[in-house]
Amino acid sequence: MKALKHFTLSWIAIILFIGLLFWLYEQTTPSYERVDGEETVSELHPDVQEAVDTLIDRADDIDIEVVITDGLRTEEEQETLYARGRENEEDIVTHARAGESYHNYGLAVDYAIRNHDGEVIWDIHYDGNNNGESDWFEVADIAKELGFEWGGDFNSFTDYPHLQMTFGLSISELQQGYRPPVGEE
């Protein structure tokens, strides 16, 4: 009888411990909402916008002027970009069709650098602040510190101007209507 009581108490302790682990997991795991219906994203996700603003300020602190050249894209804009290089003699600039880009969900931006002559440039070797480092890569490093993934690190299609925050969501999940809550970098 004493052994049965000890066995029962052990199981209760194990069950309580497992319950505590699940509770802790739920407290530290972001909850993603599924948004039903035809939701049209009209602006950058607030956390992405805040990070972009911080990126611009921090780059300015080291004498680099960042220019955001693209943010949220409509599906039509995405299809137009996808056609580029496929329907004309230009270079292919994206492999993502409409709904397949983090831009379509307000979770990505593209950037360039404004040089001291006021020109917006995409020269990844430009060192306008004369510190011996590429301004482009300095901006990418700041962006990564802020939680962005940088397209320059992509293996399959290097995209130097691209910054995105996925919040752990895949394109497939975004297509299914899942969205990151605000404040969940």
FENURRA-V967742 format. One record per backbone hydrogen bond with DSSP energy under -0.5 kcal/mol. NH is the residue of the N-H (numbers start at 0). CO is the residue of the C=O. If there is no record, write none. Layout:
nh: [NH NH]
co: [CO CO]
//
This chain:
nh: [4 5 6 7 8 9 10 11 12 13 14 15 16 17 18 19 20 21 22 23 24 25 26 27 28 31 32 34 34 35 38 40 44 47 48 49 50 51 52 53 54 55 56 57 58 59 60 61 61 62 63 64 65 66 68 68 69 70 72 77 78 79 80 81 82 83 85 86 92 92 96 99 103 104 105 106 108 109 110 111 112 113 114 114 117 120 120 123 125 129 134 135 137 138 139 140 141 142 143 144 145 146 147 148 150 152 153 158 161 162 163 164 168 173 174 175 176 177 178 183]
co: [0 1 2 3 4 5 6 7 8 9 10 11 12 13 14 15 16 17 18 19 20 21 22 23 24 29 178 32 176 33 36 38 105 44 44 45 46 47 48 49 50 51 52 53 54 55 56 57 58 59 58 113 63 111 66 109 109 71 102 73 74 75 76 77 78 79 82 82 80 83 94 96 100 101 102 101 162 69 160 66 120 64 112 118 114 112 118 121 122 126 125 125 133 134 135 136 137 138 139 140 141 143 142 163 161 149 150 150 158 108 148 106 165 169 170 171 173 172 32 180]
//
